[in-house]
């Protein structure tokens, strides 16, 4: 539900824009308000789970997420909807680390943990792609408000089930405190940075407005680093990045988050704004990469124990880069299956295969006392990458489209498609960077075929 809500609004964005009178930037903030607060507060949510308990964090986050979904569905203005999405992101930031921590603390045996993380990773990978499908079905049948309301009955049922079934783990860790200054500075710095990127549609990249906001955001983020170095109980103990597997996995997560968010965004808009598909039709077309995401996650989970995460995190992004390069050749007059659906399937197969090995790398060898931190960190990296990457890539695509329209000689459809092509080309570069990080940073883990249990132990000890 948390991952799905990143993308479920994408197909509904045109309907939201016309219904609430949103600008193009306001439309983008329906997505960014969620991903930004989600990503910025995940470290806070992960530490809160460590301090106050996983069951309590899970239920509080779920309640907040569900209530804000209801408010968003009732929104009467763009500002109200964006605010509800921001609060929804806060609930997700508390909820998401608790889900992963519940798995890593419940399944102590490495092979069992890898199987559990495979199920978790398949859900995460499929959720993003399935969100576009669900968004199309709901928007077509009931209108855009349904993409918000759908969380309410599901969240209420999960809340009852969690209160009935989850048990709080005994506190076997020293008392810790929340690092509010660190949370405020990292969230504020990221918000300001993304705002600077988003507003480049009205302010040039070299303008005082843009450069000033970026400089101020970097100062705030530098203050966050200083706070973390001096804090007796920091949100992010910077020494944790000495673990190369964790550091490399988080770098890959940053790139993967931006890549997937932008691709789903461009795919949804291409189908509706260029090919003139209805939300329902667009959703059905996107079922093809959705099925690929699920299959890739399951297969990569099984292969991770045999080959090690490093191998998958090199091969998967390379396949994703091929699909992205293929997508960058789209044109406004083409069909859908061969020129669009097939390369979309290829890139999703490659990218979705990264979820399980990335999560395994990020959580292997982490002390149980820091399970929430590691879980929050990998989720935070992916969501921060999603917010920053989406903002940057949409700006790249929009700038190119606007430039072509100003030149003249291009239809709106061809100009939009050319902008999306430029965005897909950048995602191909990001995928190649993921493979490079995996090759250069992630440690080699010895594996022996037909002995997955021993491989999992080796993975855990690394």
C-alpha positions, 0 to 999 in steps of 0.5 A: 500500500505504501509503495503503491501510493507513490505511483497510483496517482500518476494515471489520475494526474490529468483528472486531478489537474482539471478537477482542481485547477492545478498548474503543471508544477502543482500536478507534480507536487501531488507526487513530490509532496508524498515522496519528499516527506516520505523520504525525508522522514524515513530515518526518523521513522526507522529510529522511532521504531527502534526506540518505541517498538515496532508494533507501536510504530507500525500501528501509529504509521498505519493510522496516520496513513489511513486518515490522511488518505480519507482527507485527500479523497475529500480534498476540495482544492489542490493545496488541500490534496497536496497537504494530505499527500504530505501527511500521508508521506509522514505516515508512510515514513513511520510505517515502512521501516517497521514492516522491513524491521519486523521481517529482519528481526523475526527471521533470524536464520539467513536463508529464511530471512532471504526468502522473507525479503524476497516476498517483501521485495516482490511486493515493493517492486510490483507495488510501484508498477501495479499502482499505475494499473490500479490508478487507471481502473479506479479513475476510470470507474469512480473518478480520481478521488477513488485512488485516495479512498481505496486506502481507507478500508484496506488500512482499517482492516490492516489496523485491526489485524495488526492490533490482534496479531503483532506482538511487541519485541522485548526491549534489549537495547539501551534507551535512545532519544529521537534526533529532532534537529537532524530530522528537521534539517535533512527534511528541510534541506531536501525540500528546498533542493527539490523546490529549486529544481521544480521551479526551473520551469519559471526560473532559469538554472543560472538565475539567482533564485535557483542557485540561491535556493540550491546553495541554501539547501546545501548549507542546511544539509551540511548542518545536518551532517554536523549535527549527526557528528556531534549528536550523542544519539544521531538519526544516522550514525555516519560510521554505519557507512563503513559497511560497504554492502550497506553504503553501496546498496544505499547508493544504488537505492538513490539511483533506482528510486529516481529511475523507476519514479520517472519511468512510471511517470513518463510511461503514464503520461505518454499513453494518455497525453500522446496516444490519447489512451483513457486511464483504464486503457493505460492501466491495462497496457501497464499490466505488462511491465507490472507482471514483469516486475513481479516475476523479476523480483521472485527470480532475483530473490532465488538467484541472490542466495546462489549468485550473491547480490553483487552479480544481480546488481550488475546484470539487472541494471545493465538490462534496465539500461537496454530497455531505457535506451529502447524507450528513448526511441519512442515517437508520437505516431507509433503503436503501443506493443512493440515500440512501447510495451516490449522495451518497458517490459525489458527495463522493468525486468532489469530494474525490478530484479534489484529490489531483493539483492539491494535490500539483502545487502543493506540489512545483512550484518546489521546489529538487531539494535539498528534494524530500524535504522538500516531499514529506514536508511534503505527506504529513505535512500530510495524515496529521496532518490525518487523525489529528487530524480523525478523532479530533475527528470521531469524538468529535463523533459519539460524543458526540452518539450518547451524548447521544441514548441518555441522553435515551431514546426513540432506538434504538441504530441511530438514535442511531448514525446521528444521530452519523454525520450530525453528523460528515458535516455537519462534513466539509461545513464542512471541504470549504467551508474547503478551497475558501476556502483555495484561492480566497484563498491559492493564486496564479492561474496563467495558462493557455491551452487546447490548450497543456498543455505551456506551462501546465505550464511556467507551473505549474513556474515559479510 
